[in-house]
Amino acid sequence: MARSEFTMHLLNPEGIAKARLIAEVMTDTLNRLEELCGTSSREMAIVRTKMEEAAFFAKKAMAVNPNNQES
């Protein structure tokens, strides 16, 4: 049996909606930051990478909640 760290979590409709909302929030935030800072600097490349990482972990944190999983 796979360890819990590596288990796939199938989302229920509420979980899917939350995953979409997380993506929208991160998109809006990154768009605003790019408006303020520009898009071409090395630092903004790092910001994009770190926000992509943050979105991954936000979705994972949401997905491990049993309330967001299929039964």
CHARMM-style PDB file with segment names, atoms N, HN, CA, C and O in Angstrom:
ATOM      1  N   MET     1       0.850  -1.188   0.000  1.00  0.00      PROA
ATOM      2  CA  MET     1       0.000   0.000   0.000  1.00  0.00      PROA
ATOM      3  C   MET     1       0.887   1.241   0.000  1.00  0.00      PROA
ATOM      4  O   MET     1       1.894   1.301   0.706  1.00  0.00      PROA
ATOM      5  N   ALA     2       0.503   2.214  -0.792  1.00  0.00      PROA
ATOM      6  HN  ALA     2      -0.315   2.166  -1.366  1.00  0.00      PROA
ATOM      7  CA  ALA     2       1.270   3.459  -0.901  1.00  0.00      PROA
ATOM      8  C   ALA     2       1.180   4.268   0.386  1.00  0.00      PROA
ATOM      9  O   ALA     2       0.157   4.264   1.070  1.00  0.00      PROA
ATOM     10  N   ARG     3       2.259   4.955   0.699  1.00  0.00      PROA
ATOM     11  HN  ARG     3       3.091   4.958   0.143  1.00  0.00      PROA
ATOM     12  CA  ARG     3       2.260   5.861   1.850  1.00  0.00      PROA
ATOM     13  C   ARG     3       1.328   7.031   1.578  1.00  0.00      PROA
ATOM     14  O   ARG     3       1.071   7.373   0.424  1.00  0.00      PROA
ATOM     15  N   SER     4       0.825   7.638   2.636  1.00  0.00      PROA
ATOM     16  HN  SER     4       1.034   7.360   3.574  1.00  0.00      PROA
ATOM     17  CA  SER     4      -0.128   8.747   2.477  1.00  0.00      PROA
ATOM     18  C   SER     4       0.481   9.933   1.733  1.00  0.00      PROA
ATOM     19  O   SER     4      -0.235  10.675   1.062  1.00  0.00      PROA
ATOM     20  N   GLU     5       1.800  10.116   1.845  1.00  0.00      PROA
ATOM     21  HN  GLU     5       2.382   9.513   2.390  1.00  0.00      PROA
ATOM     22  CA  GLU     5       2.462  11.234   1.147  1.00  0.00      PROA
ATOM     23  C   GLU     5       2.332  11.128  -0.371  1.00  0.00      PROA
ATOM     24  O   GLU     5       2.414  12.128  -1.085  1.00  0.00      PROA
ATOM     25  N   PHE     6       2.128   9.896  -0.854  1.00  0.00      PROA
ATOM     26  HN  PHE     6       2.061   9.084  -0.274  1.00  0.00      PROA
ATOM     27  CA  PHE     6       2.121   9.665  -2.291  1.00  0.00      PROA
ATOM     28  C   PHE     6       0.754   9.246  -2.830  1.00  0.00      PROA
ATOM     29  O   PHE     6       0.621   8.898  -4.003  1.00  0.00      PROA
ATOM     30  N   THR     7      -0.233   9.283  -1.983  1.00  0.00      PROA
ATOM     31  HN  THR     7      -0.124   9.567  -1.030  1.00  0.00      PROA
ATOM     32  CA  THR     7      -1.574   8.881  -2.383  1.00  0.00      PROA
ATOM     33  C   THR     7      -2.228   9.959  -3.244  1.00  0.00      PROA
ATOM     34  O   THR     7      -2.090  11.154  -2.983  1.00  0.00      PROA
ATOM     35  N   MET     8      -2.933   9.516  -4.260  1.00  0.00      PROA
ATOM     36  HN  MET     8      -3.045   8.545  -4.471  1.00  0.00      PROA
ATOM     37  CA  MET     8      -3.681  10.447  -5.103  1.00  0.00      PROA
ATOM     38  C   MET     8      -5.021  10.736  -4.432  1.00  0.00      PROA
ATOM     39  O   MET     8      -5.672   9.831  -3.912  1.00  0.00      PROA
ATOM     40  N   HSD     9      -5.419  11.985  -4.449  1.00  0.00      PROA
ATOM     41  HN  HSD     9      -4.890  12.721  -4.872  1.00  0.00      PROA
ATOM     42  CA  HSD     9      -6.683  12.387  -3.850  1.00  0.00      PROA
ATOM     43  C   HSD     9      -7.648  12.783  -4.964  1.00  0.00      PROA
ATOM     44  O   HSD     9      -7.415  13.758  -5.679  1.00  0.00      PROA
ATOM     45  N   LEU    10      -8.717  12.033  -5.105  1.00  0.00      PROA
ATOM     46  HN  LEU    10      -8.906  11.241  -4.524  1.00  0.00      PROA
ATOM     47  CA  LEU    10      -9.747  12.384  -6.081  1.00  0.00      PROA
ATOM     48  C   LEU    10     -10.676  13.406  -5.440  1.00  0.00      PROA
ATOM     49  O   LEU    10     -11.228  13.175  -4.364  1.00  0.00      PROA
ATOM     50  N   LEU    11     -10.836  14.526  -6.111  1.00  0.00      PROA
ATOM     51  HN  LEU    11     -10.387  14.713  -6.985  1.00  0.00      PROA
ATOM     52  CA  LEU    11     -11.628  15.618  -5.552  1.00  0.00      PROA
ATOM     53  C   LEU    11     -13.104  15.454  -5.871  1.00  0.00      PROA
ATOM     54  O   LEU    11     -13.476  14.986  -6.947  1.00  0.00      PROA
ATOM     55  N   ASN    12     -13.937  15.849  -4.913  1.00  0.00      PROA
ATOM     56  HN  ASN    12     -13.634  16.229  -4.039  1.00  0.00      PROA
ATOM     57  CA  ASN    12     -15.368  15.926  -5.151  1.00  0.00      PROA
ATOM     58  C   ASN    12     -15.651  17.275  -5.831  1.00  0.00      PROA
ATOM     59  O   ASN    12     -14.727  18.072  -5.993  1.00  0.00      PROA
ATOM     60  N   PRO    13     -16.881  17.548  -6.227  1.00  0.00      PROA
ATOM     61  CA  PRO    13     -17.172  18.816  -6.912  1.00  0.00      PROA
ATOM     62  C   PRO    13     -16.741  20.053  -6.110  1.00  0.00      PROA
ATOM     63  O   PRO    13     -16.268  21.028  -6.694  1.00  0.00      PROA
ATOM     64  N   GLU    14     -16.898  20.023  -4.788  1.00  0.00      PROA
ATOM     65  HN  GLU    14     -17.283  19.231  -4.314  1.00  0.00      PROA
ATOM     66  CA  GLU    14     -16.484  21.161  -3.968  1.00  0.00      PROA
ATOM     67  C   GLU    14     -14.962  21.336  -4.023  1.00  0.00      PROA
ATOM     68  O   GLU    14     -14.467  22.461  -4.098  1.00  0.00      PROA
ATOM     69  N   GLY    15     -14.233  20.233  -3.987  1.00  0.00      PROA
ATOM     70  HN  GLY    15     -14.635  19.320  -3.926  1.00  0.00      PROA
ATOM     71  CA  GLY    15     -12.776  20.297  -4.082  1.00  0.00      PROA
ATOM     72  C   GLY    15     -12.319  20.821  -5.432  1.00  0.00      PROA
ATOM     73  O   GLY    15     -11.375  21.607  -5.512  1.00  0.00      PROA
ATOM     74  N   ILE    16     -12.987  20.387  -6.490  1.00  0.00      PROA
ATOM     75  HN  ILE    16     -13.754  19.749  -6.425  1.00  0.00      PROA
ATOM     76  CA  ILE    16     -12.656  20.875  -7.832  1.00  0.00      PROA
ATOM     77  C   ILE    16     -12.880  22.378  -7.925  1.00  0.00      PROA
ATOM     78  O   ILE    16     -12.063  23.098  -8.498  1.00  0.00      PROA
ATOM     79  N   ALA    17     -13.985  22.850  -7.363  1.00  0.00      PROA
ATOM     80  HN  ALA    17     -14.650  22.266  -6.897  1.00  0.00      PROA
ATOM     81  CA  ALA    17     -14.273  24.291  -7.379  1.00  0.00      PROA
ATOM     82  C   ALA    17     -13.202  25.058  -6.605  1.00  0.00      PROA
ATOM     83  O   ALA    17     -12.785  26.138  -7.022  1.00  0.00      PROA
ATOM     84  N   LYS    18     -12.761  24.502  -5.486  1.00  0.00      PROA
ATOM     85  HN  LYS    18     -13.100  23.624  -5.148  1.00  0.00      PROA
ATOM     86  CA  LYS    18     -11.713  25.163  -4.697  1.00  0.00      PROA
ATOM     87  C   LYS    18     -10.393  25.188  -5.453  1.00  0.00      PROA
ATOM     88  O   LYS    18      -9.677  26.188  -5.403  1.00  0.00      PROA
ATOM     89  N   ALA    19     -10.057  24.112  -6.150  1.00  0.00      PROA
ATOM     90  HN  ALA    19     -10.639  23.299  -6.191  1.00  0.00      PROA
ATOM     91  CA  ALA    19      -8.825  24.084  -6.943  1.00  0.00      PROA
ATOM     92  C   ALA    19      -8.863  25.161  -8.025  1.00  0.00      PROA
ATOM     93  O   ALA    19      -7.866  25.838  -8.276  1.00  0.00      PROA
ATOM     94  N   ARG    20     -10.005  25.308  -8.652  1.00  0.00      PROA
ATOM     95  HN  ARG    20     -10.814  24.758  -8.448  1.00  0.00      PROA
ATOM     96  CA  ARG    20     -10.155  26.358  -9.677  1.00  0.00      PROA
ATOM     97  C   ARG    20     -10.015  27.746  -9.052  1.00  0.00      PROA
ATOM     98  O   ARG    20      -9.384  28.631  -9.630  1.00  0.00      PROA
ATOM     99  N   LEU    21     -10.602  27.932  -7.877  1.00  0.00      PROA
ATOM    100  HN  LEU    21     -11.115  27.213  -7.408  1.00  0.00      PROA
ATOM    101  CA  LEU    21     -10.518  29.228  -7.207  1.00  0.00      PROA
ATOM    102  C   LEU    21      -9.078  29.547  -6.812  1.00  0.00      PROA
ATOM    103  O   LEU    21      -8.641  30.690  -6.945  1.00  0.00      PROA
ATOM    104  N   ILE    22      -8.347  28.562  -6.335  1.00  0.00      PROA
ATOM    105  HN  ILE    22      -8.702  27.633  -6.227  1.00  0.00      PROA
ATOM    106  CA  ILE    22      -6.932  28.773  -6.010  1.00  0.00      PROA
ATOM    107  C   ILE    22      -6.182  29.238  -7.254  1.00  0.00      PROA
ATOM    108  O   ILE    22      -5.391  30.179  -7.187  1.00  0.00      PROA
ATOM    109  N   ALA    23      -6.426  28.586  -8.386  1.00  0.00      PROA
ATOM    110  HN  ALA    23      -7.069  27.821  -8.440  1.00  0.00      PROA
ATOM    111  CA  ALA    23      -5.771  28.967  -9.638  1.00  0.00      PROA
ATOM    112  C   ALA    23      -6.133  30.393 -10.039  1.00  0.00      PROA
ATOM    113  O   ALA    23      -5.273  31.144 -10.500  1.00  0.00      PROA
ATOM    114  N   GLU    24      -7.395  30.772  -9.868  1.00  0.00      PROA
ATOM    115  HN  GLU    24      -8.093  30.162  -9.494  1.00  0.00      PROA
ATOM    116  CA  GLU    24      -7.822  32.134 -10.210  1.00  0.00      PROA
ATOM    117  C   GLU    24      -7.161  33.170  -9.308  1.00  0.00      PROA
ATOM    118  O   GLU    24      -6.715  34.214  -9.782  1.00  0.00      PROA
ATOM    119  N   VAL    25      -7.098  32.885  -8.014  1.00  0.00      PROA
ATOM    120  HN  VAL    25      -7.460  32.037  -7.629  1.00  0.00      PROA
ATOM    121  CA  VAL    25      -6.478  33.819  -7.063  1.00  0.00      PROA
ATOM    122  C   VAL    25      -4.999  33.996  -7.394  1.00  0.00      PROA
ATOM    123  O   VAL    25      -4.490  35.117  -7.394  1.00  0.00      PROA
ATOM    124  N   MET    26      -4.316  32.902  -7.672  1.00  0.00      PROA
ATOM    125  HN  MET    26      -4.729  31.991  -7.671  1.00  0.00      PROA
ATOM    126  CA  MET    26      -2.891  32.990  -7.995  1.00  0.00      PROA
ATOM    127  C   MET    26      -2.681  33.732  -9.319  1.00  0.00      PROA
ATOM    128  O   MET    26      -1.742  34.517  -9.452  1.00  0.00      PROA
ATOM    129  N   THR    27      -3.551  33.483 -10.289  1.00  0.00      PROA
ATOM    130  HN  THR    27      -4.314  32.846 -10.182  1.00  0.00      PROA
ATOM    131  CA  THR    27      -3.458  34.177 -11.574  1.00  0.00      PROA
ATOM    132  C   THR    27      -3.643  35.675 -11.392  1.00  0.00      PROA
ATOM    133  O   THR    27      -2.861  36.469 -11.915  1.00  0.00      PROA
ATOM    134  N   ASP    28      -4.672  36.062 -10.656  1.00  0.00      PROA
ATOM    135  HN  ASP    28      -5.308  35.417 -10.232  1.00  0.00      PROA
ATOM    136  CA  ASP    28      -4.923  37.486 -10.415  1.00  0.00      PROA
ATOM    137  C   ASP    28      -3.740  38.139  -9.711  1.00  0.00      PROA
ATOM    138  O   ASP    28      -3.328  39.244 -10.065  1.00  0.00      PROA
ATOM    139  N   THR    29      -3.205  37.455  -8.723  1.00  0.00      PROA
ATOM    140  HN  THR    29      -3.539  36.557  -8.436  1.00  0.00      PROA
ATOM    141  CA  THR    29      -2.072  38.004  -7.964  1.00  0.00      PROA
ATOM    142  C   THR    29      -0.851  38.163  -8.858  1.00  0.00      PROA
ATOM    143  O   THR    29      -0.213  39.216  -8.849  1.00  0.00      PROA
ATOM    144  N   LEU    30      -0.518  37.139  -9.627  1.00  0.00      PROA
ATOM    145  HN  LEU    30      -1.037  36.283  -9.634  1.00  0.00      PROA
ATOM    146  CA  LEU    30       0.648  37.232 -10.507  1.00  0.00      PROA
ATOM    147  C   LEU    30       0.453  38.310 -11.563  1.00  0.00      PROA
ATOM    148  O   LEU    30       1.388  39.051 -11.868  1.00  0.00      PROA
ATOM    149  N   ASN    31      -0.742  38.407 -12.122  1.00  0.00      PROA
ATOM    150  HN  ASN    31      -1.501  37.805 -11.875  1.00  0.00      PROA
ATOM    151  CA  ASN    31      -1.002  39.464 -13.108  1.00  0.00      PROA
ATOM    152  C   ASN    31      -0.772  40.843 -12.501  1.00  0.00      PROA
ATOM    153  O   ASN    31      -0.164  41.705 -13.136  1.00  0.00      PROA
ATOM    154  N   ARG    32      -1.246  41.056 -11.293  1.00  0.00      PROA
ATOM    155  HN  ARG    32      -1.739  40.356 -10.777  1.00  0.00      PROA
ATOM    156  CA  ARG    32      -1.062  42.366 -10.633  1.00  0.00      PROA
ATOM    157  C   ARG    32       0.411  42.631 -10.353  1.00  0.00      PROA
ATOM    158  O   ARG    32       0.888  43.749 -10.543  1.00  0.00      PROA
ATOM    159  N   LEU    33       1.128  41.616  -9.907  1.00  0.00      PROA
ATOM    160  HN  LEU    33       0.741  40.707  -9.752  1.00  0.00      PROA
ATOM    161  CA  LEU    33       2.559  41.794  -9.651  1.00  0.00      PROA
ATOM    162  C   LEU    33       3.317  42.130 -10.932  1.00  0.00      PROA
ATOM    163  O   LEU    33       4.213  42.974 -10.923  1.00  0.00      PROA
ATOM    164  N   GLU    34       2.958  41.469 -12.034  1.00  0.00      PROA
ATOM    165  HN  GLU    34       2.230  40.783 -12.041  1.00  0.00      PROA
ATOM    166  CA  GLU    34       3.616  41.765 -13.302  1.00  0.00      PROA
ATOM    167  C   GLU    34       3.307  43.175 -13.776  1.00  0.00      PROA
ATOM    168  O   GLU    34       4.157  43.820 -14.390  1.00  0.00      PROA
ATOM    169  N   GLU    35       2.103  43.664 -13.501  1.00  0.00      PROA
ATOM    170  HN  GLU    35       1.412  43.141 -13.003  1.00  0.00      PROA
ATOM    171  CA  GLU    35       1.778  45.055 -13.836  1.00  0.00      PROA
ATOM    172  C   GLU    35       2.664  46.021 -13.053  1.00  0.00      PROA
ATOM    173  O   GLU    35       3.102  47.042 -13.583  1.00  0.00      PROA
ATOM    174  N   LEU    36       2.921  45.694 -11.804  1.00  0.00      PROA
ATOM    175  HN  LEU    36       2.565  44.865 -11.373  1.00  0.00      PROA
ATOM    176  CA  LEU    36       3.731  46.561 -10.954  1.00  0.00      PROA
ATOM    177  C   LEU    36       5.224  46.451 -11.238  1.00  0.00      PROA
ATOM    178  O   LEU    36       5.941  47.451 -11.195  1.00  0.00      PROA
ATOM    179  N   CYS    37       5.691  45.249 -11.527  1.00  0.00      PROA
ATOM    180  HN  CYS    37       5.108  44.437 -11.562  1.00  0.00      PROA
ATOM    181  CA  CYS    37       7.136  44.993 -11.584  1.00  0.00      PROA
ATOM    182  C   CYS    37       7.674  44.734 -12.977  1.00  0.00      PROA
ATOM    183  O   CYS    37       8.888  44.736 -13.180  1.00  0.00      PROA
ATOM    184  N   GLY    38       6.787  44.510 -13.946  1.00  0.00      PROA
ATOM    185  HN  GLY    38       5.801  44.509 -13.781  1.00  0.00      PROA
ATOM    186  CA  GLY    38       7.243  44.098 -15.268  1.00  0.00      PROA
ATOM    187  C   GLY    38       7.360  42.584 -15.317  1.00  0.00      PROA
ATOM    188  O   GLY    38       7.108  41.892 -14.331  1.00  0.00      PROA
ATOM    189  N   THR    39       7.749  42.083 -16.485  1.00  0.00      PROA
ATOM    190  HN  THR    39       7.955  42.645 -17.286  1.00  0.00      PROA
ATOM    191  CA  THR    39       7.771  40.636 -16.669  1.00  0.00      PROA
ATOM    192  C   THR    39       9.134  40.068 -17.038  1.00  0.00      PROA
ATOM    193  O   THR    39       9.304  38.849 -17.061  1.00  0.00      PROA
ATOM    194  N   SER    40      10.094  40.918 -17.324  1.00  0.00      PROA
ATOM    195  HN  SER    40       9.955  41.908 -17.305  1.00  0.00      PROA
ATOM    196  CA  SER    40      11.309  40.407 -17.961  1.00  0.00      PROA
ATOM    197  C   SER    40      12.498  40.193 -17.032  1.00  0.00      PROA
ATOM    198  O   SER    40      13.518  39.663 -17.472  1.00  0.00      PROA
ATOM    199  N   SER    41      12.405  40.579 -15.786  1.00  0.00      PROA
ATOM    200  HN  SER    41      11.576  41.010 -15.429  1.00  0.00      PROA
ATOM    201  CA  SER    41      13.581  40.456 -14.927  1.00  0.00      PROA
ATOM    202  C   SER    41      13.753  39.037 -14.387  1.00  0.00      PROA
ATOM    203  O   SER    41      12.801  38.258 -14.325  1.00  0.00      PROA
ATOM    204  N   ARG    42      14.961  38.728 -14.008  1.00  0.00      PROA
ATOM    205  HN  ARG    42      15.734  39.360 -14.058  1.00  0.00      PROA
ATOM    206  CA  ARG    42      15.271  37.446 -13.375  1.00  0.00      PROA
ATOM    207  C   ARG    42      14.447  37.287 -12.106  1.00  0.00      PROA
ATOM    208  O   ARG    42      13.960  36.197 -11.806  1.00  0.00      PROA
ATOM    209  N   GLU    43      14.292  38.379 -11.362  1.00  0.00      PROA
ATOM    210  HN  GLU    43      14.688  39.264 -11.606  1.00  0.00      PROA
ATOM    211  CA  GLU    43      13.529  38.328 -10.110  1.00  0.00      PROA
ATOM    212  C   GLU    43      12.071  37.951 -10.350  1.00  0.00      PROA
ATOM    213  O   GLU    43      11.486  37.193  -9.576  1.00  0.00      PROA
ATOM    214  N   MET    44      11.487  38.482 -11.423  1.00  0.00      PROA
ATOM    215  HN  MET    44      11.962  39.097 -12.052  1.00  0.00      PROA
ATOM    216  CA  MET    44      10.089  38.115 -11.718  1.00  0.00      PROA
ATOM    217  C   MET    44       9.984  36.663 -12.170  1.00  0.00      PROA
ATOM    218  O   MET    44       8.969  36.008 -11.932  1.00  0.00      PROA
ATOM    219  N   ALA    45      11.016  36.165 -12.813  1.00  0.00      PROA
ATOM    220  HN  ALA    45      11.840  36.697 -13.007  1.00  0.00      PROA
ATOM    221  CA  ALA    45      11.016  34.739 -13.155  1.00  0.00      PROA
ATOM    222  C   ALA    45      10.985  33.900 -11.882  1.00  0.00      PROA
ATOM    223  O   ALA    45      10.303  32.877 -11.822  1.00  0.00      PROA
ATOM    224  N   ILE    46      11.716  34.333 -10.876  1.00  0.00      PROA
ATOM    225  HN  ILE    46      12.270  35.164 -10.925  1.00  0.00      PROA
ATOM    226  CA  ILE    46      11.711  33.639  -9.589  1.00  0.00      PROA
ATOM    227  C   ILE    46      10.345  33.765  -8.928  1.00  0.00      PROA
ATOM    228  O   ILE    46       9.838  32.795  -8.363  1.00  0.00      PROA
ATOM    229  N   VAL    47       9.742  34.958  -8.993  1.00  0.00      PROA
ATOM    230  HN  VAL    47      10.154  35.746  -9.452  1.00  0.00      PROA
ATOM    231  CA  VAL    47       8.397  35.156  -8.432  1.00  0.00      PROA
ATOM    232  C   VAL    47       7.412  34.190  -9.077  1.00  0.00      PROA
ATOM    233  O   VAL    47       6.625  33.547  -8.382  1.00  0.00      PROA
ATOM    234  N   ARG    48       7.451  34.084 -10.411  1.00  0.00      PROA
ATOM    235  HN  ARG    48       8.089  34.607 -10.976  1.00  0.00      PROA
ATOM    236  CA  ARG    48       6.540  33.163 -11.114  1.00  0.00      PROA
ATOM    237  C   ARG    48       6.754  31.729 -10.653  1.00  0.00      PROA
ATOM    238  O   ARG    48       5.795  31.003 -10.395  1.00  0.00      PROA
ATOM    239  N   THR    49       8.013  31.325 -10.551  1.00  0.00      PROA
ATOM    240  HN  THR    49       8.793  31.915 -10.761  1.00  0.00      PROA
ATOM    241  CA  THR    49       8.317  29.955 -10.118  1.00  0.00      PROA
ATOM    242  C   THR    49       7.830  29.705  -8.704  1.00  0.00      PROA
ATOM    243  O   THR    49       7.238  28.661  -8.432  1.00  0.00      PROA
ATOM    244  N   LYS    50       8.067  30.645  -7.797  1.00  0.00      PROA
ATOM    245  HN  LYS    50       8.547  31.494  -8.018  1.00  0.00      PROA
ATOM    246  CA  LYS    50       7.653  30.471  -6.403  1.00  0.00      PROA
ATOM    247  C   LYS    50       6.132  30.490  -6.272  1.00  0.00      PROA
ATOM    248  O   LYS    50       5.573  29.778  -5.438  1.00  0.00      PROA
ATOM    249  N   MET    51       5.462  31.297  -7.087  1.00  0.00      PROA
ATOM    250  HN  MET    51       5.915  31.876  -7.764  1.00  0.00      PROA
ATOM    251  CA  MET    51       3.998  31.307  -7.038  1.00  0.00      PROA
ATOM    252  C   MET    51       3.423  30.012  -7.599  1.00  0.00      PROA
ATOM    253  O   MET    51       2.402  29.524  -7.115  1.00  0.00      PROA
ATOM    254  N   GLU    52       4.066  29.459  -8.607  1.00  0.00      PROA
ATOM    255  HN  GLU    52       4.896  29.855  -9.000  1.00  0.00      PROA
ATOM    256  CA  GLU    52       3.649  28.163  -9.136  1.00  0.00      PROA
ATOM    257  C   GLU    52       3.797  27.097  -8.052  1.00  0.00      PROA
ATOM    258  O   GLU    52       2.930  26.240  -7.880  1.00  0.00      PROA
ATOM    259  N   GLU    53       4.901  27.165  -7.333  1.00  0.00      PROA
ATOM    260  HN  GLU    53       5.606  27.861  -7.472  1.00  0.00      PROA
ATOM    261  CA  GLU    53       5.131  26.243  -6.222  1.00  0.00      PROA
ATOM    262  C   GLU    53       4.087  26.454  -5.115  1.00  0.00      PROA
ATOM    263  O   GLU    53       3.551  25.486  -4.575  1.00  0.00      PROA
ATOM    264  N   ALA    54       3.805  27.699  -4.784  1.00  0.00      PROA
ATOM    265  HN  ALA    54       4.241  28.485  -5.222  1.00  0.00      PROA
ATOM    266  CA  ALA    54       2.813  27.999  -3.748  1.00  0.00      PROA
ATOM    267  C   ALA    54       1.430  27.499  -4.157  1.00  0.00      PROA
ATOM    268  O   ALA    54       0.689  26.980  -3.322  1.00  0.00      PROA
ATOM    269  N   ALA    55       1.075  27.647  -5.428  1.00  0.00      PROA
ATOM    270  HN  ALA    55       1.677  28.068  -6.107  1.00  0.00      PROA
ATOM    271  CA  ALA    55      -0.225  27.156  -5.902  1.00  0.00      PROA
ATOM    272  C   ALA    55      -0.302  25.638  -5.784  1.00  0.00      PROA
ATOM    273  O   ALA    55      -1.340  25.092  -5.411  1.00  0.00      PROA
ATOM    274  N   PHE    56       0.788  24.965  -6.100  1.00  0.00      PROA
ATOM    275  HN  PHE    56       1.631  25.409  -6.403  1.00  0.00      PROA
ATOM    276  CA  PHE    56       0.822  23.509  -5.966  1.00  0.00      PROA
ATOM    277  C   PHE    56       0.540  23.098  -4.524  1.00  0.00      PROA
ATOM    278  O   PHE    56      -0.293  22.228  -4.271  1.00  0.00      PROA
ATOM    279  N   PHE    57       1.244  23.734  -3.576  1.00  0.00      PROA
ATOM    280  HN  PHE    57       1.921  24.441  -3.782  1.00  0.00      PROA
ATOM    281  CA  PHE    57       1.075  23.351  -2.180  1.00  0.00      PROA
ATOM    282  C   PHE    57      -0.279  23.787  -1.625  1.00  0.00      PROA
ATOM    283  O   PHE    57      -0.828  23.112  -0.754  1.00  0.00      PROA
ATOM    284  N   ALA    58      -0.821  24.894  -2.108  1.00  0.00      PROA
ATOM    285  HN  ALA    58      -0.375  25.441  -2.816  1.00  0.00      PROA
ATOM    286  CA  ALA    58      -2.165  25.299  -1.689  1.00  0.00      PROA
ATOM    287  C   ALA    58      -3.192  24.265  -2.146  1.00  0.00      PROA
ATOM    288  O   ALA    58      -4.084  23.889  -1.386  1.00  0.00      PROA
ATOM    289  N   LYS    59      -3.061  23.810  -3.391  1.00  0.00      PROA
ATOM    290  HN  LYS    59      -2.336  24.115  -4.009  1.00  0.00      PROA
ATOM    291  CA  LYS    59      -3.982  22.795  -3.898  1.00  0.00      PROA
ATOM    292  C   LYS    59      -3.796  21.477  -3.158  1.00  0.00      PROA
ATOM    293  O   LYS    59      -4.771  20.782  -2.874  1.00  0.00      PROA
ATOM    294  N   LYS    60      -2.562  21.131  -2.846  1.00  0.00      PROA
ATOM    295  HN  LYS    60      -1.770  21.696  -3.077  1.00  0.00      PROA
ATOM    296  CA  LYS    60      -2.314  19.890  -2.089  1.00  0.00      PROA
ATOM    297  C   LYS    60      -2.927  20.001  -0.693  1.00  0.00      PROA
ATOM    298  O   LYS    60      -3.555  19.057  -0.215  1.00  0.00      PROA
ATOM    299  N   ALA    61      -2.746  21.153  -0.037  1.00  0.00      PROA
ATOM    300  HN  ALA    61      -2.235  21.920  -0.425  1.00  0.00      PROA
ATOM    301  CA  ALA    61      -3.324  21.352   1.297  1.00  0.00      PROA
ATOM    302  C   ALA    61      -4.839  21.222   1.261  1.00  0.00      PROA
ATOM    303  O   ALA    61      -5.443  20.662   2.176  1.00  0.00      PROA
ATOM    304  N   MET    62      -5.448  21.738   0.206  1.00  0.00      PROA
ATOM    305  HN  MET    62      -4.957  22.193  -0.537  1.00  0.00      PROA
ATOM    306  CA  MET    62      -6.893  21.628   0.061  1.00  0.00      PROA
ATOM    307  C   MET    62      -7.288  20.180  -0.217  1.00  0.00      PROA
ATOM    308  O   MET    62      -8.282  19.693   0.322  1.00  0.00      PROA
ATOM    309  N   ALA    63      -6.519  19.494  -1.052  1.00  0.00      PROA
ATOM    310  HN  ALA    63      -5.712  19.889  -1.490  1.00  0.00      PROA
ATOM    311  CA  ALA    63      -6.878  18.140  -1.490  1.00  0.00      PROA
ATOM    312  C   ALA    63      -6.752  17.103  -0.384  1.00  0.00      PROA
ATOM    313  O   ALA    63      -7.453  16.092  -0.418  1.00  0.00      PROA
ATOM    314  N   VAL    64      -5.880  17.323   0.595  1.00  0.00      PROA
ATOM    315  HN  VAL    64      -5.310  18.144   0.622  1.00  0.00      PROA
ATOM    316  CA  VAL    64      -5.734  16.327   1.661  1.00  0.00      PROA
ATOM    317  C   VAL    64      -6.863  16.423   2.696  1.00  0.00      PROA
ATOM    318  O   VAL    64      -7.000  15.541   3.543  1.00  0.00      PROA
ATOM    319  N   ASN    65      -7.654  17.469   2.633  1.00  0.00      PROA
ATOM    320  HN  ASN    65      -7.542  18.186   1.945  1.00  0.00      PROA
ATOM    321  CA  ASN    65      -8.805  17.601   3.520  1.00  0.00      PROA
ATOM    322  C   ASN    65      -9.888  16.635   3.048  1.00  0.00      PROA
ATOM    323  O   ASN    65     -10.375  16.762   1.925  1.00  0.00      PROA
ATOM    324  N   PRO    66     -10.271  15.674   3.883  1.00  0.00      PROA
ATOM    325  CA  PRO    66     -11.283  14.686   3.470  1.00  0.00      PROA
ATOM    326  C   PRO    66     -12.593  15.310   2.982  1.00  0.00      PROA
ATOM    327  O   PRO    66     -13.299  14.697   2.181  1.00  0.00      PROA
ATOM    328  N   ASN    67     -12.930  16.512   3.448  1.00  0.00      PROA
ATOM    329  HN  ASN    67     -12.356  17.010   4.098  1.00  0.00      PROA
ATOM    330  CA  ASN    67     -14.167  17.168   3.017  1.00  0.00      PROA
ATOM    331  C   ASN    67     -14.147  17.511   1.532  1.00  0.00      PROA
ATOM    332  O   ASN    67     -15.199  17.737   0.934  1.00  0.00      PROA
ATOM    333  N   ASN    68     -12.952  17.550   0.928  1.00  0.00      PROA
ATOM    334  HN  ASN    68     -12.097  17.365   1.413  1.00  0.00      PROA
ATOM    335  CA  ASN    68     -12.828  17.903  -0.487  1.00  0.00      PROA
ATOM    336  C   ASN    68     -12.592  16.700  -1.382  1.00  0.00      PROA
ATOM    337  O   ASN    68     -12.355  16.853  -2.581  1.00  0.00      PROA
ATOM    338  N   GLN    69     -12.653  15.500  -0.809  1.00  0.00      PROA
ATOM    339  HN  GLN    69     -12.845  15.375   0.164  1.00  0.00      PROA
ATOM    340  CA  GLN    69     -12.355  14.277  -1.544  1.00  0.00      PROA
ATOM    341  C   GLN    69     -13.624  13.487  -1.835  1.00  0.00      PROA
ATOM    342  O   GLN    69     -14.612  13.546  -1.103  1.00  0.00      PROA
ATOM    343  N   GLU    70     -13.553  12.740  -2.946  1.00  0.00      PROA
ATOM    344  HN  GLU    70     -12.751  12.692  -3.541  1.00  0.00      PROA
ATOM    345  CA  GLU    70     -14.625  11.785  -3.220  1.00  0.00      PROA
ATOM    346  C   GLU    70     -14.609  10.711  -2.144  1.00  0.00      PROA
ATOM    347  O   GLU    70     -13.553  10.370  -1.611  1.00  0.00      PROA
ATOM    348  N   SER    71     -15.767  10.187  -1.833  1.00  0.00      PROA
ATOM    349  HN  SER    71     -16.625  10.464  -2.265  1.00  0.00      PROA
ATOM    350  CA  SER    71     -15.836   9.136  -0.808  1.00  0.00      PROA
ATOM    351  C   SER    71     -15.443   7.813  -1.391  1.00  0.00      PROA
ATOM    352  OT1 SER    71     -15.438   6.805  -0.685  1.00  0.00      PROA
TER     353      SER     71
END
